[in-house]
Amino acid sequence: MATQLASTYADLGLFIGGAWLGAEGRKTSPVINPATEEVIGQLPHATPADLDRALAAADQGFRVWRGVFPDQRGKILKRTADLIRERAEEIARIATMEAGKSIHETRIEVQMSANIFEWFAEEGRRAYGRVLPQRTPGTRLAVIKEPVGPVAAFAPWNFPIGNPARKIGAALGAGCSCIMKPAEETPASGLAVARCLVDAGLPPGVLSVVYGVPNDISTHLLASPIIRKVSFTGSIPVGKHLMKLAAEGMKRTTMELGGHAPVLVFDDVDVEKVLDACATAKYRNAGQVCVSPTRFYVHEKIYNRFVDGFATRAKNWTVGDGLDEKNKMGPLIHARRLAAIESLIEDAKNCGANVKAGGARLRSPGYFYAPTVLSDVPNKARIMNEEPFGPVAVINSFSDYDSVIQQANRLPYGLAAFAFTNSAHRAKLVGEQLEAGMVGVNTFAISVPESPFGGVKESGHGSEEGIEGLEACLVTKFISEA
Ligand code: NAD
């Protein structure tokens, strides 16, 4: 049923080949505000014929867009960034309504997304090749970079604006066309980004935005020879599944998958300051962040103080509807996530973990779970091995450097890792020894548009953003002229 909040929510649809399409007889699925559990919109699903139209548009759009000089492409992407900034408050509110995260966070995400488009606007013009020294007189040996081709991109709900921005920005900056499937949980944010691109002058067909049953869409798109690259952010099992589909057509992949980030806290730090940073990072988007700190390893000398300090902060964290400015944390995205967290905590308790704060659902309606702190959690607990993706800090103690490094690296994940220390020597060592694509030393800030974002081990491969993000959408061609 429509609600007062729903009246400010966006119209939903598909965007294919430059045309906005509504339900018009298509199957639809409800979009739910996770803070209220109310239906705020009906999302049309693309039919197989719609997907074929999107593929044809991407094929045609690629021919057009690759012929637009990078300088001109950059102007359109730069205008997109400006429009995102102009519409910041409206987009942030929409994202909060459908993703649940606090309005403070979605405002930051909007700015981050504009910065990403600006970065790719500029970096696209630096897709340099090189000229090699001759081995024979009168020859020219040139290495050039070309766009890889139409990209199929799949973004999750946890960064409903930022994730589409990263994927679309990289593809378009490199001269590729893109078929984007944002998450069905958060469709309006992806459409808002698309609207900015259209209003900035993006030619028809260069970008399409589709929704539906994720597996039906990815299977359909990846079976087409038109798609030359797949970019996915989400869970490891889905990433592996998509890589198998991509392998059939030898398509390039960028996989940004799950993590289980360790945080090493040594005994030489300012404990209160580090606690403030840790709680803020942990409860950001209710822990539904791929680089969320999950396993806190704290030196035994400061362990009890750290656990108590974390628990106090967790108990005082303001939780509620993300649209309410006073709330720092919103709900989880859907009932499935709530059930997953409940099951992980139950298992940890059965394995002997101590619940120092939270450990239960909060009020309903809404998929709220209390900011939680678990201490002394044995490695056999599932939460020590599976990505929690929820507002749970797991804190264990350590006594020596080598064993904590071994604990930090023991999982098959390798997305982010963090360490806090005042020792310059240790800071250098942890940066080198933690097995992760991104390491934060004395900071949780590990992502700017200029920096490569991506993991190692089962956390995926390839980078988004940075010069590596552009390179991932380019192919190398060697031209030998006699
Ligand atoms: P899920 O695995 O069902 O879905 C995760 C994302 O993948 C969603 O956006 C979904 O639309 C998409 N997806 C699922 N199957 C797909 C397919 N066959 N083809 C294309 N896209 C597909 O999980 P969920 O319950 O929505 O989210 C929970 C888990 O997902 C978490 O445990 C976490 O590991 C992972 N996740 C990771 C990130 C990240 O930033 N790396 C973001 C969101 C979710």
Boltz pocket constraint, residues with backbone or C-beta under 6 A from the ligand:
constraints:
  - pocket:
      binder: B
      contacts: [[A, 154], [A, 155], [A, 156], [A, 157], [A, 158], [A, 182], [A, 183], [A, 184], [A, 214], [A, 215], [A, 216], [A, 218], [A, 219], [A, 233], [A, 234], [A, 235], [A, 236], [A, 238], [A, 241], [A, 242], [A, 256], [A, 257], [A, 258], [A, 259], [A, 288], [A, 289], [A, 290], [A, 336], [A, 337], [A, 387], [A, 388], [A, 389]]
      max_distance: 6.0
